[in-house]
Amino acid sequence: MSKKTNKFSAAEFGTDTKAPQENTFYFGQQNFKWMLIGLAFIVVGFLLMMGADANTVDGKYDPNSWNDGIFSIRRIRIAPLFVVIGFVIEVYAILKRK
């Protein structure tokens, strides 16, 4: 019978036979593009929410008046929708593989 030999030797122990990877960073260019798009949606959403508060008339506080502008469709529906869409895009950008 012939003697069995191992494929590995002590001299090769601990050395990596594979070539080192050039880029070990998880996020690629597409991830960053989607992150910026999501961030833009979030910023636009918060900008759409801005405006005068309930007791402001012509930029000055007036406790005797009421501004119904705080209940506009833009501030109640559209702006929060933009923010939520932005966060969904951010989650997609983080979970997307290269």
N, C-alpha and C positions, 0 to 999 in steps of 0.2 A: 504494500500500500504506500501511496505517496503521502508525504507530509502536507498538512493544510497550512496555508499562509493567509494571514490577514491582509485586507486591502489597505489598512491604515498602519502607519509607522509612528513611532514616538516623536520623530523629528517633525512630522506634519501636524501633530496635535496642537490645537489652538489657533492654527492659521486658517484664515477664511479663503476658501477656494473660489468663491464668487467675487466678481468685481464690485467694488463699493458703488453704491448708488450715488448719482450726481445730486439729486434733489430729494431730500427726505421730508420736506415740508408738506403738510397734508393738503393745504388749500392751493388750488391752481388759479390761473388767470380768470377762468369762468366763475369760480367761487367769489372772487373779489368783485367782478362785474355785477353779479346778482346781489352782493352785499351793498354795493353803492346804490343800486336801483331800489332795494328795500329801504335804505336810509333816506333816499329822496322821497319815497312815499310817506315815511314817518314824519319828516320835516314839513312836507306840504300839508299833511293832516293837521299838525299842530299850528301851522300858520293859518289854516282855514278856521281853526277854533278861536283865534284871537279876535278881539274886538272890544267894544265898550261894555262895561259891566251893567248891571240892572239899574243902577241909580246914577248913571252918567249922562249928562246932556251937553252936547257940544264940547266934550272933553273935560267938563267940570262936574264934580260931585254935587248932586242935588237930591237931598233925602225926600223931597216932596214929589218927585217924578218917578215914573217907571218906564224902562226901556224894554219893549217887547222883542227887540232884536236878539236877545239872548236865546230865544226859542226858535230861531230861524232854521230852515231845513239844512242850510250849510253847516251850522254849528252843532246841530243835534244828530244829523244822519250822515252827511257826506264826509265831514272831517274825521269822525271816529272810524268810519269805514276805510278811509285811506290809511289810518294808523294801523288798524288790524291787518289790512292787506300787506302793509310794510313789514309787520312782524312775521306774517306767514312767509313772505319772500325771504326774510332773514333766516328763518328755520330751514327753508329749502336750500339756501346758499350754504349753510353750515353742513347739512347732511348730504349734499351732492358730492358724489365721487368725481375724481379727475377723469 
